[in-house]
Each structure stands twice: as structure tokens, then as C-alpha cells.
């Protein structure tokens, strides 16, 4: 099995000639105004047999991008809809509408549920979203190897349950930008990060016993000066400091061969 970082939180996993996508996004401008299209992300290598999404924020679920690389009827596994009314769910409404508009074969799955697609066995595991919306993380197994994908989760107490069931991991892709969010529907704002920072990401990778700890969910390729969203200044440097020998920083578009 090999894994390719596609930018932001997107990854492409390949095994036995088949592909699986997680949080595949090509256009973040609907959420991040001022985002330059095509900068900081790269396209999947080809058609995928299935896709997983950690949650329905528009920087993790891009229905147009998914429809361009999935055959008709290919499964898209996702968490359930948001809680409450449209104000509560404002961060997920656009993706919910786009999934319907692009006729994706989306399937809501529960935590700890498992599906199999070709060579891939995928399990939804617990996650905590920094804005209070439903989120899953994913464990993918193929070719005798195992990968974890952490969306943009907070640090939480389920790491040890995931580790007990699945560790060691050959690679753990963990969010590391430590974003502090000031959103209109979440007032008063909190100074606490809404996704793991490099220290927390390294700690999670350590609990999961990841051979390769790969930071993701940060942007260095374009100026990211967006009101209400402030990242850690240098996630890669801080993550290397905290993760030590586990740290394996991938450039956007770079593959990690887990059989090597």
C-alpha cells in the first residue's frame, strides 16, 4: 500500500491497483474566500473506487471534485447530518446540498463500523470536531498495512481505544495547524484551537504508535490571511520538533510507500 498527500487534508491510498480517497478537495474558495484555486492541492492520480469524508465542512467535502474521479454509484462514506437547526449547521449545509446536486452515492456510517472495497478494509473511528459538527476519523487497511486519517480532529480520550484495536500504524496522517476560529455562528469566540496543534498531533501519533507520523491540514503554498481563521506559524517545523523520529513530512503530491 502507498499513500499520497493531496493537499490540505486530502489523501489518496493505492493498493492492488485500486484507489481510495479521503477528504479529497480541489476548491476551498467557497469556505476560505481569497483561496487561490489550484494552489496547495493536487488532483488524484485517476479514478477511485470509493471515497471517505471525515466531516462535511467545505474544506473536507468537495462534491464536484469527488464526482470527477468516482464512477457512478461509487460509495462515499460520511458521518451523519448535523445537530439542531440551520444556524447550528451552517458550516455543513453547503456540502449537504452539493452531495445531492452531484448525485453522489453517500452513505452515513456509525463509529466503529467497517466496510470493505476491493483490497481496502475501512473502519470509522471516533473524532471530535472543533466546531461541534459530526466527524469521523478513518482507519484503512490493505496489503497487511494500516493507515490512520485524522480529519481536523481535536485531541481526545478515544486515542487509546483506537490504538488498542488497531495499533501499530504504518502511517498516521494528523492535522497540525492548530487553527483558532472566530466564526459568526460561534460566539463568543474561543482562543482554544479548533484542530490539533503540532504538539497535540505528535502526541496522538505517539499513542497510535505510528511508524510514520505525517502532518496535514495546514497551508504553506499561498498566503493564508483569512479573518477568523489563524493557523500556527510553522506547523512543519514544530511537528518535527515534537514528533522526532516519527515525523515524516510529505510535500503536496508526494507518495509514501508503506512497503518500503
VOGU-3710 file (C-alpha; in Angstrom, 3 decimals, decimal comma):
1> xxxxxxxxxx> 0,000/0,000/0,000  1,147/3,526/-0,692  -0,349/6,892/0,273  -0,135/10,267/-1,439  -0,721/13,636/0,191  -3,081/15,678/-1,995  -3,015/18,924/-0,001  -4,924/20,295/2,980  -6,445/17,102/4,462  -6,739/15,134/1,230
11> xxxxxxxxxx> -5,016/11,782/0,745  -5,045/9,116/-1,956  -4,420/5,490/-0,998  -3,423/2,870/-3,559  -3,350/-0,911/-3,156  -3,523/-3,726/-5,708  -4,031/-1,168/-8,463  -7,129/0,330/-6,800  -7,546/3,802/-5,265  -9,382/5,177/-2,254
21> xxxxxxxxxx> -9,722/8,882/-1,419  -10,129/10,624/1,938  -11,213/14,283/2,295  -10,500/14,922/-1,392  -10,896/18,659/-2,047  -9,792/20,739/-5,015  -11,569/24,045/-4,401  -11,602/25,588/-0,922  -12,733/29,039/-2,040  -16,406/28,533/-1,027
31> xxxxxxxxxx> -15,221/28,396/2,582  -11,939/30,329/2,502  -12,525/33,476/0,459  -9,321/34,538/-1,215  -8,105/30,972/-1,651  -6,260/30,700/-4,959  -7,648/27,747/-6,981  -5,125/25,062/-7,785  -2,578/26,269/-5,231  -1,705/23,942/-2,353
41> xxxxxxxxxx> -3,683/20,962/-3,672  -3,175/18,412/-6,421  -5,523/16,100/-8,316  -5,946/12,384/-7,710  -3,961/10,077/-9,976  -7,072/8,591/-11,558  -10,445/7,032/-10,898  -11,123/5,887/-7,318  -13,378/3,030/-6,269  -14,661/4,796/-3,120
51> xxxxxxxxxx> -14,228/7,917/-1,031  -14,321/8,682/2,676  -15,025/12,050/4,259  -14,298/12,900/7,867  -16,932/15,652/8,072  -18,967/17,979/5,897  -17,110/21,250/6,254  -16,447/22,506/2,744  -12,671/22,172/3,129  -13,095/18,416/3,652
61> xxxxxxxxxx> -16,046/17,569/1,364  -15,894/18,787/-2,252  -18,702/17,030/-4,126  -17,628/18,401/-7,518  -14,106/17,059/-7,062  -15,419/13,684/-5,910  -17,822/13,359/-8,824  -14,941/13,936/-11,246  -12,963/10,906/-10,003  -15,666/8,474/-8,837
71> xxxxxxxxxx> -17,684/6,263/-11,196  -21,459/6,474/-10,891  -22,644/4,696/-7,772  -19,239/4,565/-6,099  -19,720/4,771/-2,321  -18,932/7,921/-0,368  -18,883/7,170/3,356  -19,698/10,085/5,647  -20,807/10,932/9,200  -24,407/11,771/9,956
81> xxxxxxxxxx> -26,064/15,164/9,454  -25,530/17,994/11,889  -27,480/18,607/15,043  -30,128/21,286/15,508  -31,327/23,913/13,050  -29,779/25,662/10,044  -27,919/28,135/12,239  -26,277/25,261/14,117  -25,449/23,521/10,841  -24,326/26,499/8,781
91> xxxxxxxxxx> -20,843/25,006/8,293  -22,208/21,804/6,711  -25,232/22,961/4,699  -23,296/23,722/1,503  -21,679/20,293/1,356  -25,003/18,608/2,127  -26,584/20,393/-0,844  -23,660/19,706/-3,181  -23,691/15,977/-2,382  -27,300/15,847/-3,562
101> xxxxxxxxxx> -26,678/18,084/-6,592  -23,800/15,875/-7,795  -25,758/12,682/-7,098  -23,068/11,084/-5,015  -23,844/7,677/-3,518  -23,296/8,930/0,019  -23,805/6,552/2,936  -23,980/7,608/6,592  -21,896/5,302/8,775  -21,593/4,916/12,529
111> xxxxxxxxxx> -18,476/4,983/14,670  -16,655/1,606/14,739  -18,485/0,375/11,626  -16,405/-1,364/8,946  -16,755/-1,630/5,161  -14,722/-3,412/2,509  -13,999/-2,155/-1,016  -11,745/-4,281/-3,187  -8,420/-4,563/-1,318  -9,438/-1,974/1,288
121> xxxxxxxxxx> -10,960/-2,515/4,707  -12,060/0,788/6,280  -13,288/1,494/9,807  -14,866/4,689/11,110  -13,359/5,649/14,473  -14,177/8,399/16,993  -13,281/12,041/16,423  -14,184/15,398/17,943  -14,870/18,357/15,670  -13,700/21,785/16,816
131> xxxxxxxxxx> -16,937/23,479/15,685  -19,295/20,911/17,180  -20,301/19,192/13,930  -20,357/15,388/13,450  -16,959/13,985/12,486  -15,351/10,586/11,972  -11,747/9,565/11,603  -10,722/6,651/9,417  -8,574/3,537/9,648  -7,705/1,972/6,287
141> xxxxxxxxxx> -6,144/-1,476/5,959  -4,739/-3,172/2,848  -1,737/-5,291/1,888  -1,119/-6,042/5,561  -0,574/-2,350/6,332  -2,638/0,198/8,243  -3,192/3,951/7,875  -4,961/6,435/10,157  -6,549/9,667/8,887  -7,455/12,328/11,450
151> xxxxxxxxxx> -9,504/14,919/9,507  -9,182/18,035/11,643  -9,957/16,443/14,987  -9,220/17,811/18,417  -7,117/15,802/20,860  -9,429/13,438/22,748  -9,597/10,430/25,030  -10,510/7,868/22,345  -6,936/7,663/21,025  -6,218/4,795/23,390
161> xxxxxxxxxx> -9,313/2,855/22,262  -8,276/3,260/18,627  -4,729/2,216/19,486  -5,889/-0,839/21,403  -7,909/-2,035/18,426  -5,567/-1,145/15,568  -2,037/-0,119/16,546  0,667/-0,146/15,414  0,007/2,039/12,366  2,291/2,208/9,377
171> xxxxxxxxxx> 1,278/5,849/8,915  -0,879/8,357/10,782  -1,988/11,483/8,925  -2,755/14,010/11,647  -3,965/17,635/11,488  -1,346/20,038/12,788  -2,292/23,627/12,043  -3,804/24,445/15,454  -6,347/26,816/13,925  -8,090/29,329/16,192
181> xxxxxxxxxx> -11,529/30,124/14,768  -13,746/33,180/15,163  -16,928/32,252/13,247  -20,125/34,339/13,253  -22,277/31,393/14,381  -19,902/30,503/17,234  -19,971/33,477/19,555  -18,362/34,456/21,817  -15,209/33,160/20,109  -12,781/30,859/21,866
191> xxxxxxxxxx> -8,990/31,296/21,957  -8,639/27,499/22,162  -7,598/25,750/18,945  -10,323/24,104/16,834  -7,952/21,414/15,492  -4,856/19,785/16,914  -1,685/21,837/17,045  1,721/20,260/16,263  2,329/19,211/19,882  -1,060/17,503/20,155
201> xxxxxxxxxx> -0,713/15,906/16,703  2,643/14,425/17,671  1,179/13,145/20,947  -1,689/11,450/19,099  0,720/9,810/16,643  2,734/8,534/19,577  -0,324/6,984/21,261  -1,244/5,354/17,938  2,312/4,004/17,628  2,672/5,301/14,077
211> xxxxxxxxxx> 5,817/4,331/12,203  5,357/7,436/10,027  3,600/10,472/11,537  2,547/12,747/8,684  1,289/16,277/9,437  -1,537/17,640/7,284  -4,335/20,235/7,352  -2,057/23,251/7,037  -1,131/25,538/4,169  2,263/26,899/3,188
221> xxxxxxxxxx> 1,898/27,365/-0,583  -0,180/30,545/-0,527  -0,782/33,469/1,810  -3,432/32,295/4,244  -4,582/35,541/5,817  -8,269/34,910/6,364  -10,168/36,812/9,073  -11,422/34,483/11,752  -9,002/31,628/10,962  -5,469/31,767/12,367
231> xxxxxxxxxx> -3,020/28,880/11,926  0,174/28,020/13,783  3,005/29,952/12,121  5,185/26,976/11,136  3,386/23,633/11,620  6,043/21,569/9,834  8,929/22,795/11,987  7,009/22,437/15,241  5,725/18,992/14,293  9,245/17,754/13,517
241> xxxxxxxxxx> 10,397/19,026/16,915  7,629/17,241/18,806  7,290/14,045/16,750  11,014/13,354/16,483  11,934/10,249/14,513  8,275/9,509/13,743  7,895/12,735/11,763  7,576/12,222/8,017  6,652/15,471/6,302  5,258/14,944/2,804
251> xxxxxxxxxx> 5,128/17,608/0,121  1,802/18,026/-1,659  1,710/15,354/-4,371  4,370/13,157/-2,758  3,830/9,408/-2,250  4,738/7,406/0,850  5,370/3,728/0,034  4,496/1,764/3,166  6,057/-1,434/1,846  9,488/0,179/1,503
//
